[in-house]
């Protein structure tokens, strides 16, 4: 397994009225991941938007220190509490889950 950092793109389909709560939770989540040294020093970024129907969504980018850091996050109770708290703030839409977490590679254009 590689020990290279992994960029993750987090897509949250936010329940109407829950956007501010989810934004606060995102800040706490990133602080926890930094405290546990599971993500790189590169700044995490959070974007807000609305879909074609005006329903809110958030997009977050951050970089796991390594695949092993992601595995460690899945085992850490504090991180799991954040993930569990995010779930009810999101909703499935258009056949897509409320939260998606694809890993991506940065490409300069």
Secondary structure, 3 states (H helix, E strand, C coil): CCCCCEEEEEEEEECCCCHHHHHHHHHHHHHHHHHCCCECCCCCEEEEEECCCCCEEEEEEEEECCHHHHHHHHHCHHHHHHHHHHHCCECCECCECCEEEEEECCCCC
